Amino acid sequence: MEIFFGAFTSEWEQRRAALLHELSLGGKRRSAEEEMRRRLKALAELGGGGGVGGGGGSQPKMRRTAARPIFAVETRAAEASRPIETRLAAVAQGSQPAVVKMASYGGGARVGAMLNYVSRAGELAVENENGERISSREDLARLRGDWNHLFQNRAESRDIGSFSAEIATAAVSSDEAMHELVRNSLTSAFGDRRYAYAVTRQADGALAVQGAVVLRSGHGERLTGDDKAASIIQARYDASAAAQGTGARFSFQGYGNGVEYGASKLRSLVERHDGNVRDDRGQIVGDEKLAGDLVQKEWRGDLHSRKGRDVMHLIMSARAGTNVEAFENAARDFLAEQFAGHRYVFAMHDPANDPKEEGEGGKRPHVHAHAIITMRSESGDRIETTPQVFREWRATMAQMARAHGIAMEMTDRREFASPPAFTRNQVRPVSSEGRTEHVGTSEAAQGRYDAKRGGRRGLAKAERSREYAIKATQSWQKIALASGDRRVVAYAEQQLDHLTESLSAGQAGASANVVHADFGSKFRANLVTLQKVVLEDQDMRETTRAEFEAYEKTVETALFRLERSVGADERDDFDEVASVAREHVNGRRELMELYEMKGQALAEQTATERNESRERRDDANDRWDAAVAKHGKAVVEAANDVLVDIETSREGLDRIEAGELSNDPRALRADIERGLARAAELAVQGNTYMREVAEKDPELKRAIEAAEQTQERPAEDKGKPPANVDAVTEQQRDPRPEEAERRPDEPAGQAHELASTVDTTNRLQDKLNTDKEAAQRGGETTRTDPAQQHIPRLEELEREELERRERDRDDRDR
C-alpha cells in the first residue's frame, strides 16, 4: 500500500497515516523508518508535514488546518517582510506585539522536570506534535524514553565542588593567624582557584575546614570533584612549602553545575556556621545575600559552565483578555509551522484554570503557552537560535494569531526605542507574588533590569541599528501624517518623539569628546566659535559627570585659543567673555551635581523601599514560625484559613464604606458574621492560636464568649433528643393546647411526654432571649449572635414535628 500524503487535509492526519503505514509493514520496520524519514524530510523542505508521532495519550485532538502548500516557504518569507508602515500602523490602532521568548535549554536528564513544570505536575493536559492530548503522569514519564534517540545526552560540566580538609596545627596566636594559616594551606592545594571556607577548632588542636571551590582554574584545568581530584590536590599540597611545617588531608564530598548550585552550597555553609565564612581573599561572607553575590557576581566568570541542549523551553504569550481558545489554536499552528519534524508538547497556562497559586508564580493575568521542543528533528536537523530566527518566529506567531482573529504584529524594539531585555543569567528572582521581581547579578545587569522594568528609552549603538531607527522614525512620521484617527496620530507622534530624543542623545554622546572649533587669528571669528562651543549642549536636560568634564575641558580649550588671539585693545572684551563663559559652565556644574544628588536620592529610596519590603516579609515569616512553634502547624493553619477570610471581608467592607466600591455591604457583613462563628467554633473546640488572636480582636473575642455561653446548658437538657423540644415548642405555638386531650386515638403516654417537656422548652427560650438581650446591650446584633442564629433551625424542627404528628394522625384515621 502506498500513502499519498497530499490526500489528507491536516498535518496530524498525514503523520498518523505515516505511522500506520510503518506499523503495517511488520518485519520491514527498519527500512520503513528510513523511507518515512526520507519522505518527511522531503515534505519539510517543501513546507510539508512533520515527524512521526510519539508520546503517550489516547484521544487525538484534530487540528483542522489546511495542509501547507509547496509555496509555504515563499508565503512565510513574504509575511516576515511585511512592510514596516503596515505593522506600525496596526500597532498604533491597538494590535498587540507578538511575544515568543526562550525560557531555557535543558539536557535529556532535565526533560522530566521541564514537562512537570509545563503540565503543573500532571494537573494540566499537554498536547504533542500530533495533536494528541496527554493527561496522565505515566504518559508524560514515557515521553522521555520516546525522545531519547534525539538527545545527545551531553554531560554537564562540574563547576563547583564541596571539599573538606583537616589541618594539623599547633596553637595559633589569634583568629587572624588561624585564617591566614588556613588560606595558605588551601591556596597551596587549589592554586589560583576561587574558594570559600569555614573553619572549626577541634579538641586536639586540629582545624576542620569545610567549603566550596571553583573546579576550573585560570589556566583552564578542571578538577572532577571526586576522589581522583582529591588525590591530585593532596599531592600538590604535599609538594608545596606549606606542607613542610603543617600537615593536611583533603577530600571532596560532591560537585555540581552552575551558579545556582554554587550559591545554594555557599548559603548552606553560611547558615551552618552562623556567618563565620571567608573567601580566598580573606573577605567575610557574613550572610546568605553576600554568599549569593560572591558566586553570582565574582565566581560566575570563572565557571565556564556547560550544559546539554537537547530540548528548549519556549513561551508564547498574549495580553490579558485575549481569547484563550483562539490563542491556543494560534500557538498550535505556530508550533506546527515552525517546528515541523521536531518532537514537542505544549500546554496553555490560563489564569482561569491554572492550578498553581498566584503567590507561587501561577495564575498570571496574561494568557500564555509553554512548549518543550527537541532541538534535533527526526531528520537530524538542529534548531538555530539567532536574533534573525527569533524575528522570524515572532512574524510567524503574529501571522497565525491574525488568522484566528487576534490583532497581533511582529515588532522590533528599535521601532520604539525600547531597552534590551535581560536574560535569566543576569537576574535572580526574589519574589513570585504577582509579577516576578528580580535583582541583578551584577551592577551592569541591575542597570539593564531597571531600564527594562522602568520603561526607559534607548537605542543600540551599532550603526546598523541607528539606520533602522531612522527608518522607523520616518515610518512613524508617515503614519502621523496619513492617519485621520486622532488616537493613531497621538500614538505615532509619541513614538516619534521617543525615537528622536534617543537618536539625539546618542549623537550627543558620540560627539561629547570632540572639540568643534577651528580657531583662526581673528578675535571675532574665535568669539563666534567659542559661543557655539559654550551653547552647543545647553538644551541637554541631564548630563553625567564624564560628559560635563569633557564639556568643561572643551570650553577651557576654546578660551585658551581665544586668549592667544586677543590684542591689547580687546583684552577687556576677552575678560568679559571668559567670565560669562565660566559662569555658564559653573551653572552647568551645579545642574549636573543636582542630577547626581537626585540619582543618589532615588537609589537610596529604592534601596530603602526594598529593605522595608524584605523586612516586612521577614517579620511575617518570623511571626508565622513563632506561632507554629507554640501552637503546632495544623492548629495555626486551621485558624489562619478562617482569619484570612474574615480579614478579606473586613477590607472589602472598609473599601465600601470609604466609597471605593459600590457593592452591597450586607453580603460582606454576613460573610464576616459567618467567619466569626466558624472562628468561635474553632476556639471552643480547643484552638489555642485562635484564642491568642482573639485577645487583640474584640469582635472575635465577643463571638467566642457568646459561643461558650451557648454551650452552657443544664445537665438535664443534654440527654434529650431535639424532637421533644420541637414538639413542645409547637405545642406553645398551637392556639389549642387542649387538642391532645380531645384526640382519643393518641396514646396517653405521648401527651404526657409532650407535657413533661414544656418546662425544658421554656427554659431554652428564656435562655435564648437572655443571650439576645445581653448581646444587644454589648453592641452586637442578632446577626452576629451565635445563640440567636439557632432560632431558624429551631423553627424548622418545629415544623417537621408538626408535619410528623399530622401524618401519624392521618394514618390512625385510615
DANOR-V935920 format. One record per residue. N is the residue number from 1. SS is DSSP state (~ for helix, > for strand, _ for the rest). OMEGA is omega in whole degrees, 0 to 359 (none if undefined). Layout:
BEGIN
n=N ss=SS omega=OMEGA
n=N ss=SS omega=OMEGA
END
This chain:
BEGIN
n=1 ss=_ omega=179
n=2 ss=_ omega=183
n=3 ss=_ omega=174
n=4 ss=_ omega=188
n=5 ss=~ omega=181
n=6 ss=~ omega=182
n=7 ss=~ omega=182
n=8 ss=_ omega=187
n=9 ss=_ omega=180
n=10 ss=_ omega=185
n=11 ss=~ omega=185
n=12 ss=~ omega=176
n=13 ss=~ omega=177
n=14 ss=~ omega=182
n=15 ss=~ omega=180
n=16 ss=~ omega=178
n=17 ss=~ omega=179
n=18 ss=~ omega=179
n=19 ss=~ omega=179
n=20 ss=~ omega=178
n=21 ss=~ omega=179
n=22 ss=~ omega=181
n=23 ss=~ omega=182
n=24 ss=~ omega=183
n=25 ss=_ omega=174
n=26 ss=~ omega=187
n=27 ss=~ omega=181
n=28 ss=~ omega=186
n=29 ss=~ omega=184
n=30 ss=~ omega=180
n=31 ss=~ omega=179
n=32 ss=~ omega=179
n=33 ss=~ omega=180
n=34 ss=~ omega=180
n=35 ss=~ omega=181
n=36 ss=~ omega=178
n=37 ss=~ omega=178
n=38 ss=~ omega=180
n=39 ss=~ omega=182
n=40 ss=~ omega=178
n=41 ss=~ omega=177
n=42 ss=~ omega=178
n=43 ss=~ omega=180
n=44 ss=~ omega=179
n=45 ss=~ omega=178
n=46 ss=_ omega=184
n=47 ss=_ omega=185
n=48 ss=_ omega=190
n=49 ss=_ omega=189
n=50 ss=_ omega=187
n=51 ss=_ omega=182
n=52 ss=_ omega=180
n=53 ss=_ omega=178
n=54 ss=_ omega=179
n=55 ss=_ omega=179
n=56 ss=_ omega=179
n=57 ss=_ omega=186
n=58 ss=_ omega=187
n=59 ss=> omega=180
n=60 ss=> omega=177
n=61 ss=_ omega=187
n=62 ss=_ omega=175
n=63 ss=_ omega=183
n=64 ss=_ omega=177
n=65 ss=_ omega=183
n=66 ss=_ omega=177
n=67 ss=_ omega=183
n=68 ss=_ omega=179
n=69 ss=_ omega=181
n=70 ss=_ omega=183
n=71 ss=_ omega=181
n=72 ss=~ omega=180
n=73 ss=~ omega=178
n=74 ss=~ omega=179
n=75 ss=~ omega=180
n=76 ss=~ omega=178
n=77 ss=~ omega=177
n=78 ss=~ omega=179
n=79 ss=~ omega=180
n=80 ss=~ omega=179
n=81 ss=_ omega=176
n=82 ss=_ omega=186
n=83 ss=_ omega=183
n=84 ss=~ omega=179
n=85 ss=~ omega=179
n=86 ss=~ omega=181
n=87 ss=~ omega=183
n=88 ss=~ omega=177
n=89 ss=~ omega=177
n=90 ss=~ omega=178
n=91 ss=~ omega=178
n=92 ss=~ omega=179
n=93 ss=_ omega=175
n=94 ss=_ omega=179
n=95 ss=_ omega=180
n=96 ss=> omega=179
n=97 ss=> omega=176
n=98 ss=_ omega=181
n=99 ss=> omega=174
n=100 ss=> omega=186
n=101 ss=> omega=178
n=102 ss=> omega=179
n=103 ss=> omega=182
n=104 ss=> omega=169
n=105 ss=> omega=178
n=106 ss=> omega=173
n=107 ss=_ omega=181
n=108 ss=~ omega=181
n=109 ss=~ omega=183
n=110 ss=~ omega=182
n=111 ss=~ omega=181
n=112 ss=~ omega=180
n=113 ss=~ omega=180
n=114 ss=~ omega=176
n=115 ss=~ omega=179
n=116 ss=~ omega=179
n=117 ss=~ omega=183
n=118 ss=~ omega=183
n=119 ss=_ omega=183
n=120 ss=_ omega=179
n=121 ss=_ omega=177
n=122 ss=_ omega=181
n=123 ss=_ omega=176
n=124 ss=_ omega=177
n=125 ss=_ omega=175
n=126 ss=> omega=182
n=127 ss=> omega=182
n=128 ss=> omega=185
n=129 ss=_ omega=179
n=130 ss=_ omega=181
n=131 ss=_ omega=180
n=132 ss=> omega=179
n=133 ss=> omega=181
n=134 ss=> omega=187
n=135 ss=_ omega=181
n=136 ss=_ omega=179
n=137 ss=~ omega=180
n=138 ss=~ omega=179
n=139 ss=~ omega=177
n=140 ss=~ omega=179
n=141 ss=~ omega=180
n=142 ss=~ omega=180
n=143 ss=~ omega=180
n=144 ss=~ omega=178
n=145 ss=~ omega=180
n=146 ss=~ omega=183
n=147 ss=~ omega=191
n=148 ss=~ omega=182
n=149 ss=~ omega=179
n=150 ss=~ omega=185
n=151 ss=_ omega=172
n=152 ss=_ omega=181
n=153 ss=_ omega=180
n=154 ss=_ omega=183
n=155 ss=_ omega=176
n=156 ss=_ omega=178
n=157 ss=_ omega=176
n=158 ss=_ omega=190
n=159 ss=_ omega=185
n=160 ss=> omega=180
n=161 ss=> omega=174
n=162 ss=> omega=185
n=163 ss=> omega=172
n=164 ss=> omega=180
n=165 ss=> omega=176
n=166 ss=> omega=185
n=167 ss=> omega=177
n=168 ss=> omega=186
n=169 ss=_ omega=171
n=170 ss=_ omega=181
n=171 ss=_ omega=177
n=172 ss=_ omega=188
n=173 ss=_ omega=184
n=174 ss=_ omega=177
n=175 ss=~ omega=180
n=176 ss=~ omega=177
n=177 ss=~ omega=177
n=178 ss=~ omega=180
n=179 ss=~ omega=177
n=180 ss=~ omega=178
n=181 ss=~ omega=181
n=182 ss=~ omega=181
n=183 ss=~ omega=178
n=184 ss=~ omega=180
n=185 ss=~ omega=182
n=186 ss=~ omega=179
n=187 ss=~ omega=177
n=188 ss=~ omega=181
n=189 ss=~ omega=187
n=190 ss=~ omega=182
n=191 ss=_ omega=183
n=192 ss=_ omega=179
n=193 ss=_ omega=177
n=194 ss=_ omega=180
n=195 ss=> omega=173
n=196 ss=> omega=188
n=197 ss=> omega=169
n=198 ss=> omega=185
n=199 ss=> omega=180
n=200 ss=> omega=178
n=201 ss=> omega=176
n=202 ss=_ omega=182
n=203 ss=_ omega=182
n=204 ss=_ omega=179
n=205 ss=_ omega=179
n=206 ss=_ omega=179
n=207 ss=> omega=177
n=208 ss=> omega=185
n=209 ss=> omega=173
n=210 ss=> omega=181
n=211 ss=> omega=179
n=212 ss=> omega=184
n=213 ss=> omega=173
n=214 ss=> omega=187
n=215 ss=_ omega=180
n=216 ss=> omega=180
n=217 ss=_ omega=178
n=218 ss=_ omega=179
n=219 ss=_ omega=177
n=220 ss=_ omega=179
n=221 ss=_ omega=182
n=222 ss=> omega=175
n=223 ss=_ omega=183
n=224 ss=_ omega=177
n=225 ss=_ omega=180
n=226 ss=_ omega=182
n=227 ss=~ omega=179
n=228 ss=~ omega=178
n=229 ss=~ omega=179
n=230 ss=~ omega=179
n=231 ss=~ omega=179
n=232 ss=~ omega=182
n=233 ss=~ omega=176
n=234 ss=~ omega=179
n=235 ss=~ omega=179
n=236 ss=~ omega=180
n=237 ss=~ omega=182
n=238 ss=~ omega=180
n=239 ss=_ omega=183
n=240 ss=_ omega=179
n=241 ss=~ omega=182
n=242 ss=~ omega=182
n=243 ss=~ omega=182
n=244 ss=~ omega=181
n=245 ss=_ omega=185
n=246 ss=_ omega=177
n=247 ss=> omega=180
n=248 ss=> omega=177
n=249 ss=> omega=185
n=250 ss=> omega=174
n=251 ss=> omega=177
n=252 ss=> omega=178
n=253 ss=> omega=180
n=254 ss=> omega=181
n=255 ss=> omega=180
n=256 ss=> omega=186
n=257 ss=_ omega=167
n=258 ss=~ omega=182
n=259 ss=~ omega=183
n=260 ss=~ omega=179
n=261 ss=~ omega=181
n=262 ss=~ omega=179
n=263 ss=~ omega=179
n=264 ss=~ omega=180
n=265 ss=~ omega=182
n=266 ss=~ omega=176
n=267 ss=~ omega=178
n=268 ss=~ omega=179
n=269 ss=~ omega=179
n=270 ss=~ omega=181
n=271 ss=~ omega=182
n=272 ss=~ omega=186
n=273 ss=_ omega=173
n=274 ss=_ omega=176
n=275 ss=_ omega=180
n=276 ss=_ omega=182
n=277 ss=> omega=178
n=278 ss=> omega=178
n=279 ss=> omega=185
n=280 ss=_ omega=179
n=281 ss=_ omega=178
n=282 ss=_ omega=180
n=283 ss=_ omega=181
n=284 ss=> omega=175
n=285 ss=> omega=193
n=286 ss=_ omega=181
n=287 ss=_ omega=185
n=288 ss=~ omega=179
n=289 ss=~ omega=178
n=290 ss=~ omega=178
n=291 ss=~ omega=179
n=292 ss=~ omega=180
n=293 ss=~ omega=180
n=294 ss=~ omega=181
n=295 ss=~ omega=188
n=296 ss=~ omega=183
n=297 ss=~ omega=185
n=298 ss=~ omega=183
n=299 ss=~ omega=187
n=300 ss=~ omega=183
n=301 ss=~ omega=181
n=302 ss=~ omega=186
n=303 ss=~ omega=187
n=304 ss=_ omega=186
n=305 ss=_ omega=181
n=306 ss=_ omega=177
n=307 ss=_ omega=176
n=308 ss=_ omega=178
n=309 ss=_ omega=178
n=310 ss=_ omega=178
n=311 ss=> omega=175
n=312 ss=> omega=180
n=313 ss=> omega=184
n=314 ss=> omega=180
n=315 ss=> omega=173
n=316 ss=> omega=185
n=317 ss=> omega=178
n=318 ss=_ omega=182
n=319 ss=_ omega=173
n=320 ss=_ omega=181
n=321 ss=_ omega=177
n=322 ss=_ omega=179
n=323 ss=_ omega=187
n=324 ss=~ omega=182
n=325 ss=~ omega=179
n=326 ss=~ omega=180
n=327 ss=~ omega=177
n=328 ss=~ omega=178
n=329 ss=~ omega=179
n=330 ss=~ omega=178
n=331 ss=~ omega=178
n=332 ss=~ omega=181
n=333 ss=~ omega=178
n=334 ss=~ omega=180
n=335 ss=~ omega=179
n=336 ss=~ omega=181
n=337 ss=~ omega=190
n=338 ss=~ omega=186
n=339 ss=_ omega=176
n=340 ss=_ omega=181
n=341 ss=_ omega=179
n=342 ss=_ omega=172
n=343 ss=_ omega=177
n=344 ss=> omega=169
n=345 ss=> omega=176
n=346 ss=> omega=180
n=347 ss=> omega=177
n=348 ss=> omega=173
n=349 ss=> omega=182
n=350 ss=_ omega=181
n=351 ss=_ omega=182
n=352 ss=_ omega=183
n=353 ss=_ omega=179
n=354 ss=_ omega=181
n=355 ss=_ omega=181
n=356 ss=_ omega=184
n=357 ss=_ omega=184
n=358 ss=~ omega=180
n=359 ss=~ omega=179
n=360 ss=~ omega=180
n=361 ss=_ omega=179
n=362 ss=_ omega=178
n=363 ss=_ omega=177
n=364 ss=_ omega=185
n=365 ss=_ omega=181
n=366 ss=_ omega=178
n=367 ss=_ omega=181
n=368 ss=> omega=180
n=369 ss=> omega=176
n=370 ss=> omega=179
n=371 ss=> omega=172
n=372 ss=> omega=190
n=373 ss=> omega=175
n=374 ss=> omega=181
n=375 ss=_ omega=180
n=376 ss=> omega=180
n=377 ss=_ omega=178
n=378 ss=_ omega=180
n=379 ss=_ omega=175
n=380 ss=_ omega=181
n=381 ss=_ omega=179
n=382 ss=> omega=180
n=383 ss=_ omega=174
n=384 ss=_ omega=180
n=385 ss=_ omega=177
n=386 ss=_ omega=178
n=387 ss=~ omega=179
n=388 ss=~ omega=178
n=389 ss=~ omega=178
n=390 ss=~ omega=177
n=391 ss=~ omega=178
n=392 ss=~ omega=178
n=393 ss=~ omega=180
n=394 ss=~ omega=178
n=395 ss=~ omega=179
n=396 ss=~ omega=178
n=397 ss=~ omega=178
n=398 ss=~ omega=179
n=399 ss=~ omega=180
n=400 ss=~ omega=179
n=401 ss=~ omega=179
n=402 ss=~ omega=178
n=403 ss=~ omega=179
n=404 ss=_ omega=172
n=405 ss=_ omega=179
n=406 ss=_ omega=179
n=407 ss=_ omega=185
n=408 ss=> omega=181
n=409 ss=> omega=171
n=410 ss=_ omega=181
n=411 ss=_ omega=178
n=412 ss=_ omega=184
n=413 ss=~ omega=178
n=414 ss=~ omega=178
n=415 ss=~ omega=182
n=416 ss=_ omega=183
n=417 ss=_ omega=180
n=418 ss=> omega=179
n=419 ss=_ omega=179
n=420 ss=_ omega=180
n=421 ss=_ omega=176
n=422 ss=_ omega=183
n=423 ss=_ omega=180
n=424 ss=~ omega=182
n=425 ss=~ omega=182
n=426 ss=~ omega=182
n=427 ss=> omega=171
n=428 ss=> omega=183
n=429 ss=> omega=177
n=430 ss=> omega=179
n=431 ss=> omega=179
n=432 ss=_ omega=179
n=433 ss=_ omega=184
n=434 ss=_ omega=177
n=435 ss=_ omega=184
n=436 ss=_ omega=177
n=437 ss=> omega=182
n=438 ss=> omega=167
n=439 ss=> omega=181
n=440 ss=> omega=178
n=441 ss=_ omega=174
n=442 ss=_ omega=180
n=443 ss=~ omega=179
n=444 ss=~ omega=179
n=445 ss=~ omega=178
n=446 ss=~ omega=177
n=447 ss=~ omega=179
n=448 ss=~ omega=178
n=449 ss=~ omega=180
n=450 ss=~ omega=180
n=451 ss=~ omega=181
n=452 ss=~ omega=181
n=453 ss=~ omega=180
n=454 ss=~ omega=178
n=455 ss=_ omega=178
n=456 ss=_ omega=180
n=457 ss=> omega=179
n=458 ss=_ omega=181
n=459 ss=_ omega=174
n=460 ss=_ omega=185
n=461 ss=_ omega=182
n=462 ss=_ omega=182
n=463 ss=~ omega=179
n=464 ss=~ omega=179
n=465 ss=~ omega=178
n=466 ss=~ omega=178
n=467 ss=~ omega=178
n=468 ss=~ omega=179
n=469 ss=~ omega=177
n=470 ss=~ omega=177
n=471 ss=~ omega=178
n=472 ss=~ omega=177
n=473 ss=~ omega=178
n=474 ss=~ omega=179
n=475 ss=~ omega=177
n=476 ss=~ omega=179
n=477 ss=~ omega=178
n=478 ss=~ omega=180
n=479 ss=~ omega=180
n=480 ss=~ omega=181
n=481 ss=~ omega=187
n=482 ss=~ omega=186
n=483 ss=_ omega=176
n=484 ss=_ omega=180
n=485 ss=_ omega=183
n=486 ss=~ omega=180
n=487 ss=~ omega=178
n=488 ss=~ omega=180
n=489 ss=~ omega=180
n=490 ss=~ omega=180
n=491 ss=~ omega=180
n=492 ss=~ omega=179
n=493 ss=~ omega=178
n=494 ss=~ omega=178
n=495 ss=~ omega=177
n=496 ss=~ omega=178
n=497 ss=~ omega=180
n=498 ss=~ omega=181
n=499 ss=~ omega=181
n=500 ss=~ omega=179
n=501 ss=~ omega=181
n=502 ss=~ omega=178
n=503 ss=~ omega=180
n=504 ss=~ omega=179
n=505 ss=~ omega=178
n=506 ss=~ omega=179
n=507 ss=~ omega=179
n=508 ss=~ omega=179
n=509 ss=~ omega=181
n=510 ss=~ omega=183
n=511 ss=_ omega=185
n=512 ss=_ omega=185
n=513 ss=_ omega=182
n=514 ss=_ omega=177
n=515 ss=_ omega=180
n=516 ss=_ omega=182
n=517 ss=_ omega=177
n=518 ss=_ omega=188
n=519 ss=_ omega=175
n=520 ss=_ omega=183
n=521 ss=_ omega=183
n=522 ss=_ omega=184
n=523 ss=~ omega=185
n=524 ss=~ omega=179
n=525 ss=~ omega=178
n=526 ss=~ omega=178
n=527 ss=~ omega=177
n=528 ss=~ omega=179
n=529 ss=~ omega=178
n=530 ss=~ omega=180
n=531 ss=~ omega=179
n=532 ss=~ omega=181
n=533 ss=~ omega=183
n=534 ss=~ omega=187
n=535 ss=~ omega=186
n=536 ss=_ omega=182
n=537 ss=_ omega=186
n=538 ss=_ omega=180
n=539 ss=_ omega=177
n=540 ss=_ omega=187
n=541 ss=_ omega=182
n=542 ss=_ omega=182
n=543 ss=_ omega=175
n=544 ss=_ omega=181
n=545 ss=~ omega=179
n=546 ss=~ omega=179
n=547 ss=~ omega=180
n=548 ss=~ omega=181
n=549 ss=~ omega=176
n=550 ss=~ omega=179
n=551 ss=~ omega=179
n=552 ss=~ omega=178
n=553 ss=~ omega=179
n=554 ss=~ omega=180
n=555 ss=~ omega=180
n=556 ss=~ omega=177
n=557 ss=~ omega=179
n=558 ss=~ omega=178
n=559 ss=~ omega=180
n=560 ss=~ omega=180
n=561 ss=~ omega=178
n=562 ss=~ omega=181
n=563 ss=~ omega=180
n=564 ss=~ omega=180
n=565 ss=_ omega=183
n=566 ss=_ omega=174
n=567 ss=_ omega=182
n=568 ss=~ omega=182
n=569 ss=~ omega=181
n=570 ss=~ omega=184
n=571 ss=~ omega=180
n=572 ss=~ omega=178
n=573 ss=~ omega=180
n=574 ss=~ omega=181
n=575 ss=~ omega=179
n=576 ss=~ omega=180
n=577 ss=~ omega=180
n=578 ss=~ omega=179
n=579 ss=~ omega=179
n=580 ss=~ omega=181
n=581 ss=~ omega=181
n=582 ss=~ omega=176
n=583 ss=~ omega=177
n=584 ss=~ omega=178
n=585 ss=~ omega=178
n=586 ss=~ omega=176
n=587 ss=~ omega=177
n=588 ss=~ omega=178
n=589 ss=~ omega=179
n=590 ss=~ omega=179
n=591 ss=~ omega=179
n=592 ss=~ omega=180
n=593 ss=~ omega=176
n=594 ss=~ omega=178
n=595 ss=~ omega=177
n=596 ss=~ omega=178
n=597 ss=~ omega=178
n=598 ss=~ omega=179
n=599 ss=~ omega=178
n=600 ss=~ omega=179
n=601 ss=~ omega=179
n=602 ss=~ omega=179
n=603 ss=~ omega=179
n=604 ss=~ omega=179
n=605 ss=~ omega=179
n=606 ss=~ omega=179
n=607 ss=~ omega=179
n=608 ss=~ omega=180
n=609 ss=~ omega=179
n=610 ss=~ omega=179
n=611 ss=~ omega=179
n=612 ss=~ omega=178
n=613 ss=~ omega=179
n=614 ss=~ omega=179
n=615 ss=~ omega=178
n=616 ss=~ omega=179
n=617 ss=~ omega=180
n=618 ss=~ omega=180
n=619 ss=~ omega=178
n=620 ss=~ omega=179
n=621 ss=~ omega=179
n=622 ss=~ omega=179
n=623 ss=~ omega=179
n=624 ss=~ omega=181
n=625 ss=~ omega=180
n=626 ss=~ omega=179
n=627 ss=~ omega=179
n=628 ss=~ omega=179
n=629 ss=~ omega=183
n=630 ss=~ omega=189
n=631 ss=~ omega=184
n=632 ss=_ omega=185
n=633 ss=~ omega=182
n=634 ss=~ omega=180
n=635 ss=~ omega=182
n=636 ss=~ omega=180
n=637 ss=~ omega=179
n=638 ss=~ omega=179
n=639 ss=~ omega=183
n=640 ss=~ omega=178
n=641 ss=~ omega=180
n=642 ss=~ omega=182
n=643 ss=~ omega=178
n=644 ss=~ omega=178
n=645 ss=~ omega=180
n=646 ss=~ omega=182
n=647 ss=~ omega=178
n=648 ss=~ omega=179
n=649 ss=~ omega=178
n=650 ss=~ omega=178
n=651 ss=~ omega=177
n=652 ss=~ omega=178
n=653 ss=~ omega=177
n=654 ss=~ omega=179
n=655 ss=~ omega=176
n=656 ss=~ omega=180
n=657 ss=~ omega=178
n=658 ss=_ omega=179
n=659 ss=_ omega=180
n=660 ss=_ omega=179
n=661 ss=_ omega=181
n=662 ss=_ omega=181
n=663 ss=_ omega=177
n=664 ss=_ omega=183
n=665 ss=~ omega=184
n=666 ss=~ omega=180
n=667 ss=~ omega=179
n=668 ss=~ omega=177
n=669 ss=~ omega=177
n=670 ss=~ omega=178
n=671 ss=~ omega=179
n=672 ss=~ omega=181
n=673 ss=~ omega=178
n=674 ss=~ omega=179
n=675 ss=~ omega=177
n=676 ss=~ omega=178
n=677 ss=~ omega=178
n=678 ss=~ omega=179
n=679 ss=~ omega=179
n=680 ss=~ omega=179
n=681 ss=~ omega=177
n=682 ss=~ omega=181
n=683 ss=~ omega=179
n=684 ss=~ omega=181
n=685 ss=_ omega=174
n=686 ss=_ omega=179
n=687 ss=_ omega=185
n=688 ss=~ omega=179
n=689 ss=~ omega=178
n=690 ss=~ omega=178
n=691 ss=~ omega=178
n=692 ss=~ omega=178
n=693 ss=~ omega=182
n=694 ss=~ omega=179
n=695 ss=_ omega=179
n=696 ss=_ omega=181
n=697 ss=_ omega=183
n=698 ss=~ omega=182
n=699 ss=~ omega=178
n=700 ss=~ omega=180
n=701 ss=~ omega=179
n=702 ss=~ omega=179
n=703 ss=~ omega=179
n=704 ss=~ omega=179
n=705 ss=~ omega=178
n=706 ss=~ omega=179
n=707 ss=~ omega=178
n=708 ss=~ omega=177
n=709 ss=~ omega=180
n=710 ss=~ omega=182
n=711 ss=~ omega=182
n=712 ss=_ omega=180
n=713 ss=_ omega=177
n=714 ss=_ omega=183
n=715 ss=~ omega=183
n=716 ss=~ omega=180
n=717 ss=~ omega=190
n=718 ss=_ omega=184
n=719 ss=_ omega=185
n=720 ss=_ omega=180
n=721 ss=_ omega=181
n=722 ss=~ omega=184
n=723 ss=~ omega=180
n=724 ss=~ omega=180
n=725 ss=~ omega=181
n=726 ss=~ omega=180
n=727 ss=~ omega=180
n=728 ss=~ omega=177
n=729 ss=~ omega=177
n=730 ss=~ omega=178
n=731 ss=~ omega=178
n=732 ss=~ omega=182
n=733 ss=~ omega=182
n=734 ss=_ omega=180
n=735 ss=_ omega=181
n=736 ss=_ omega=183
n=737 ss=~ omega=180
n=738 ss=~ omega=184
n=739 ss=~ omega=180
n=740 ss=~ omega=181
n=741 ss=_ omega=182
n=742 ss=_ omega=180
n=743 ss=_ omega=182
n=744 ss=_ omega=183
n=745 ss=_ omega=182
n=746 ss=_ omega=178
n=747 ss=_ omega=180
n=748 ss=~ omega=180
n=749 ss=~ omega=181
n=750 ss=~ omega=178
n=751 ss=~ omega=180
n=752 ss=~ omega=180
n=753 ss=~ omega=179
n=754 ss=~ omega=182
n=755 ss=~ omega=185
n=756 ss=~ omega=181
n=757 ss=_ omega=180
n=758 ss=~ omega=182
n=759 ss=~ omega=179
n=760 ss=~ omega=180
n=761 ss=~ omega=179
n=762 ss=~ omega=179
n=763 ss=~ omega=178
n=764 ss=~ omega=180
n=765 ss=~ omega=177
n=766 ss=~ omega=179
n=767 ss=~ omega=179
n=768 ss=~ omega=180
n=769 ss=~ omega=180
n=770 ss=~ omega=179
n=771 ss=~ omega=180
n=772 ss=~ omega=180
n=773 ss=~ omega=179
n=774 ss=~ omega=179
n=775 ss=~ omega=179
n=776 ss=~ omega=177
n=777 ss=~ omega=180
n=778 ss=_ omega=178
n=779 ss=_ omega=181
n=780 ss=_ omega=175
n=781 ss=_ omega=180
n=782 ss=_ omega=180
n=783 ss=_ omega=180
n=784 ss=_ omega=182
n=785 ss=_ omega=183
n=786 ss=_ omega=180
n=787 ss=_ omega=181
n=788 ss=~ omega=180
n=789 ss=~ omega=178
n=790 ss=~ omega=184
n=791 ss=~ omega=177
n=792 ss=~ omega=179
n=793 ss=~ omega=179
n=794 ss=~ omega=179
n=795 ss=~ omega=179
n=796 ss=~ omega=178
n=797 ss=~ omega=177
n=798 ss=~ omega=179
n=799 ss=~ omega=179
n=800 ss=~ omega=180
n=801 ss=~ omega=178
n=802 ss=~ omega=179
n=803 ss=~ omega=179
n=804 ss=~ omega=181
n=805 ss=~ omega=178
n=806 ss=~ omega=177
n=807 ss=~ omega=178
n=808 ss=~ omega=180
n=809 ss=~ omega=179
n=810 ss=~ omega=178
n=811 ss=~ omega=179
n=812 ss=~ omega=178
n=813 ss=~ omega=179
n=814 ss=_ omega=none
END
